[in-house]
Amino acid sequence: MARAAWPGAIAAAFLLCAAVGVALAAKRVPIPDDLRDVVDDEEDDEWRNWGASRSRGGDGPPPDLSRMDPDALQAELLRGQTGPSFGFVKLRPGTRRSREDVVGIATRWSNVLRTGSVETKFVAVDFGTLMFTMEKGRDILELKEFILSQTEAYEFKIGDKIFRRPGHPPLDQVLEKLQKEKSHKSKEEL
């Protein structure tokens, strides 16, 4: 078995030596010390502006806040948020969850967002509520998109602004409807 491996090893060594010989024999291009006549046009505008501060991400001048409607103003303020922020997520009502279920949702969401470079931590408050904290408020729009894409989430609140999927009624109406159905069901059982 060892004798059969020797010819392969010798052939590999020969090929390696031949490749090194070709590389050493290659003609080198001389580079002069005087480079004043060389034109460097490889840099683009993005490279030239690298590291420069951008007040609004290069979108142009700031908008006139005095002429905005309240919803547009709130969206603009959320977009410009740069410091830490926190809020609450209400989970979809009508689903029974254990403590472990709610903690599992919080952990899963935190881990998924961390893989997307959104530093958000979720903590279970009760069986239907999660609290989140963010180090960088500028990621709030990505967080909003993520939360509203989750099936377990119904709505979330940042400050006095409540976000939910389009067409969904406020949580109070849903809870009231569930309560009526529950009381109607218990009356039928009597």
Disulfide bonds with the S-S distance in Angstrom:
none
